[in-house]
Amino acid sequence: MLQNPLTSVSGFITKDLLGLRPKSLVQRYMNVFVVFFCSGGLHLVLDIVQGIPPQESGAMLFFVTAPLGLMIEDGIKAIWESFSKSGQSKNIPKPLWQRALGLTWSMAWLGVTSTGFFYPQVVRPENQALVPFSVAGKIGLPIQAGIVLVGGAVLAKLFEVEV
């Protein structure tokens, strides 16, 4: 919902205000940083509305560290490509192990950085019972895992998602 407005703001700042060269590495990462910074600001406002004091909110730290994760990933990809076979076509799909490694990296990065963002929300007493009853608590973990796996496989097939 906010992708177009946020990328429009970042484009204005990086191209018009800062005059960065289009499609340069600096402009790319500055665009990403501005988008995540603005998103962090919006989430900070949401935390404040929920009664979380700004100094306790992890929104800004979470969102401004996201570009760092992307930069690390891009750097590792560049190093890998410099050591791998040159001239390999970009149209050839990446092997499953590389895609799985990328997914693992993304989940690990989010797992580490998101705790500071979600913790202040989770520990608030009013957020302890967000729904009047828990279906998940009634059906148990094995059935939940099965539902998630089967549902994920169905969605992946339906939307032709690549891992």
N, C-alpha and C positions, 0 to 999 in steps of 0.2 A: 504494500500500500504506500509506503513512504520512499520506495526506491527512486522513483523519478524526481520527487521534490528534493531529496537529499543529494542525488547526483547532480541536479541542476545547480544547487547551492555550491557544491564542491567545484563544479566546472566554472562557475562564475568567479569563485575565489582564486582558483589556480590559474585560469587562463586570463581573465580580465583584470583582476586585482594584482596578482603576483606576476603575471606575464610569463609563466613557465611555458617552455616549448612543448607543443602538443606531442603526445605519444612518447615523451622522454620518460626515463625511469623515475626521475624526481617528480615529474608531474603525475605519473601513475600512482606512486606511493603517497603523494600529498593528497590526491583525490580520495584515495582509500582512507587516509587518516581523517580528512575533513568529514567524510560520510560517517565514519564511526564516532568521531567526536560529537557531531550533531546528534546522532542516535543516542549516545551516552547522556547528552544533555536532556533529551526528551525522557529517557528512563530515569534520570535523576529527579526531574519534575514529578514523574509518576510515583517515585519513592516518597518524595516529600508529601504528596497528596495522601499517600497511605499512612503517613505519620512517622516515617523513618527520617530521622534528622540527616541533613546533608553530609555531616561528618561521619555518619555510620553507613551511609549508602556506598555500595561497592560498584555502582553503575559506571561512573566515569573511568575508574581504573580498569574494569573489565573491558569496556568498549575501546579505550585507547590502546590497550595491549593487543587487540585483535590484529592490527596491521603488522605488529612485530612478528606474530605467528606466521602471517602470510610471507613476510620478508625472509624468515628462516626457511620456510618451505621452498620459496623461489630460489634461494641461494643453494640449497641442497640439490634441487632439480638441475640448476645450472652446472654445479660440480659434477653431478652424475652424467649429464649429457656431454660434458667435455671429456669424460673418460670412456663413454660408451661409443659404439660404432658411429662414425660420422656419416652423413648422407642418408641416414635412415628416414624414410618418409614419415611426415607428420600425420598422414591419413591412416597409418596402421594403428589399430587400437593397442593400448598398452596392455601388457600381460596382467593376468589376474593378480599376481603377487604384488605388482607395483600399485595397482588400484587399491588392494587390501591394505598395503602399507600406508598409502595416502589417507585412507579412511581411518586407520588406527592412529595416525599422527593427529588428524583433525579431532578425533574423539579425546585423545590424551590432552591436547592443548585446551580444549573446552572443559575437560574434567578438572584440570588444574586451575584455570583462570576463572571459571564460573562460580567456584565456591564462594569467593569473596562477594560476588554479586548476589547470589541467592541466599546466603546465610542470614543477612539482616531481615529478609522477608520471612524466612522459615521460623526463626526464633520468636517472632511476634506472637503473643498469646492468641490474638484474634485470627491468626492464620493457621492455627493448629487443626481446626476442623472446617475445611473449606466446603465440604459437602455434608449433608445430614447423615448419610450412611455410606459405607464403603463396600462396593461390590467386590473390589480386589481383595479385601480382607476376608470375604466369605468364600471365594473360589480357590484361593491359595496360589502360591508362587508357580508351581509347575503348569497349571492351567493358564495362568497369565502369560508365562513364557511361550506356551504353545500358540496362544491367540496372537501375540506380538509377532512371532516368527511366521505363522501362516498368513496373517494380515499383511506383513511386510512383503512376503513372496507374491501374494495376490496383487498388491499395489505395484510392485516392481514389474510384474508381467503386464499388468493393465496399462501402465504408463511407460513401458519399455525403458525402465531405468537401468543404467549401468552402474555396477559397483566399482 
